[in-house]
Amino acid sequence: MNQNSVAASRQSAAKRQKRNAAFCRKPLRLRREFRAWRASLPAGLERDTLLVPEWIAESVVQEAERFLKADLPDGFAERLAARAYYLYPRHKHFHKGLNRPGNGGRETLLMFMRHWTAGWLKRERNPLHKKLPYSFGMGQRLPS
């Protein structure tokens, strides 16, 4: 090996180290930004699980309305989301279910919201509840 090639390899090694150092710093900065963003979320449920109960509640209400071909009472989705926010820090079983890996937390929240919807319909709008299949009260998806 001649001196020029040794010097060139040292320079390229120095460049690689600088480039690698820049790449190594970037994930730390992104991780720090992500943690700051996550801490800024308003509720413990959203902060811990990244689930947005309002969106999930709205999808459950739309699912029931499509199946029943009737409008549910105003504010029904807000009531479902409020119940999820209320229960999350207070009930260990509910908290544990929403923190399941993968899509398990979302599916658990959907199951609970379907169950609550069926219960509220039974109490407040019994004729509509009678049109629902029993499985919806158990948290299963409505048939299309």
Secondary structure, 3 states (H helix, E strand, C coil): CCHHHHHHHHHHHHHHHHHHHHHHHHHHHHHHHHHHHHHCCCCHHHHHHCCCHHHHHHHHHHHHHHHHCCCCCCCHHHHHHHHHHHHCCCCHHHHHHHCCCCCHHHHHHHHHHHHHHHHHHHHHCHHHHHHCCHHHHCCCCCCC
